[in-house]
Amino acid sequence: MNSEQDSNFSYKGYEEVIEQEITGIRSLMSKIKSSINLSNELRDLYSMQKLDYLRPELDVATRWNSTYYMLKKVVRMQVALRMLAINHNDIQDLMPTTET
């Protein structure tokens, strides 16, 4: 295998990891948005921490930059999402596995 093949192989490995993370975040945002209880609990966590509420955001296939905005918002929501995950194993399973 030459160095170009090595770098392509490495890139494909990273590409898969990134896609898995994005898929997990998409599932996390969807789960919260579709659950009144989780949405209310998240809003309460923001209120207790005296933070401005950030509503979960999903990406849209027809908007090329919506995945970027979804990921950017997840970073800003990280503290509240971690607090929410403490009480919900299903949310814990969907949390990003790497530091954002």
Buried (B, 14 or more C-beta within 10 A) or exposed (E): EEEEEEEEEEEEEEEEEEEEBBEBBBEBBEBBBEBEEBBEBBBBBBEEEEEEEBEBBBBEEEEEEBBEBBBEBBEEBBEBBEBBBEEBEEBEEBBBEEEE
